[in-house]
Amino acid sequence: MEQVKHVIENVSGVVWGWPRLMPLMVVMLLGTGIFITFRLRWVQLFKIGHSVDVLRGKYDNVLDDGDINHFQALSAALSATVGIGNIAGVATAIYYGGPGALFWMWITAIFGMALKFVEATLAVRFRIINPDGSASGGPMYYIERGLGPRWKPLAMAFAALAIVSSFGTGNSIQAFTVSDQILSEFKAFLSKDDWLIVPVNFIGIHVEPARILTGIATTSLVALVILGGIKRIGRVAAKLAPAMALIYVVSGSIILLIHWQRIIPTFSTILSEAFVPRAELVGFAGGGFLLFLNTMIWGVKRGLFSNEAGQGSAPIAHAAAKTKEPVREGVVAMMGPLVDTLIICSITGLVIVATNAHEVLMGGSRLNGSPLTALAFKTGLSPLFGYGEKIITISVFLFAISTAISWSYYGDRGAEYLLGTVAIKPYKVAYVFAHFIGSIVSLEVVWGFGDIALGLMAIPNLIALIFLSKKTKELTRDYFSRKHEFINP
């Protein structure tokens, strides 16, 4: 496992340009977002009002092609993005990059809104309406149909990398975070030599039995939904996750109200350490510029993991929107990073920094991942009640399961694009297996693999977004030059 960890760290370093190269993925993501933002004249800021009107259903038409309305399309995309990245992802960004990493998550979200706008616009413009009336779309379709048949190898590369990323981003990381959080719960009330929390050698991996049992439980649940066709569980998870997100946001907001004197100092800390991070906090040895790069990279990585802007996953869901106007779905999609990162992730980060949970030593070391966020919520809500960490445990479970179920759809769309429907069942079996493995490996391995898959999947999509930006600009100019009447006032 140590050898696997070493290989993953090296490959992740190459993909993200750290530490041996310049941060190429950061340049590609932010550079593409900035380029599109200025080419489309800051559409993500000036068209928010229109986006709200579309989400309210004012332009819905049941006669349009597609499977779901605009609000349902956004909800489907958010069910896959609002998850572990909002809880554990923010915590790992602060652990490795310091509080300043949250600032770079915000920057990623602002320019990511422009990327989501282009992704969804192109997804609807170049989607395929199947004989049964359903829609198929996403980067593999707008690469092949938008750029032309000679670009199909790039479309196939994206589909293959989407499959790989589904194993990491939307699956194994979700499984790991649940098992990690449940393990922390067991450690809170069991003696240190209890058999559930004493690591054993399991298929060559040193892991606690509590994590193995948790992995079996969550894997069984995911398998029931995506292999057994038990759609009811999936529907319940899809309904519970938004409710849990609301509870999570309200709880975090209450903590910030309780610690209102810390809000301004917290923002000051985040902004100052975005450019001048403290070496002793991030545990990174290097000069000032290298410390700055480390903080920026962790913020961008976790921002991308959270909102998936530029990665190419969300347009697969948005392609199913019931509309004949591609730009209309684009303005809906751009709300994703706003809700996911600028609101939910911000609450997590502000709570962690405001309660100083990121500086607390437990057993001689600082906490990381969801246990860090759990400590922050426990500390922040302690004036009201003593079980704030339970909100994190429940949130982690519901968010992880709903995200894993949603991401299986993204991966099987890639499998179908490459090999046809015959590939879907083998893909799902592999997906379930990856879920269990994710629950028992180490944090560095599972997050490192997720980062690699995340970066590789984004590359072909970002290339397509740049080359198709002229087409997007034409579609945007045409759409907003016309008067749009309320169909369902």
Secondary structure, DSSP 8 states (H G I E B T S, - for coil): -HHHHHHHHHHHHHHHT-SSS--HHHHHHHHHHHHHHHHTTSHHHHTHHHHHHHHTTTT--TTSSSSB-HHHHHHHHHHHHSSHIIIIIHHHHHHHH-TTHHHHHHHHHHHHHHHHHHHHHHHHHT-EE-TTS-EE-SHHHHHHHHH-GGGHHHHHHHHHHHHHHHHIIIIIHHHHHHHHHHHHHHHHHS-TT-TTTS-EEETTEEE-HHHHHHHHHHHHHHHHHHTT--HHHHHHHHHHHHHHHHHHHHHHHHHHHHTGGGHHHHHHHHHHHTTS--HHHHT--S-HHHHHHHHHHHHHHHHHHHH-TTTSSHHHHHTTBS-S-HHHHHHHHTHHHIIIIIIIIHHHHHHHHHTTGGG-EETTEE--SHHHHHHHHHHHHTTT-S-THHHHHHHHHHHHHHHHHHHHHHHHHHHHHHH-GGGHHHHHHHHHHHHHHHHHS-HHHHHHHHHHHHHHHHHHHHHHHHHTHHHHHHHHHHHHHS----S--
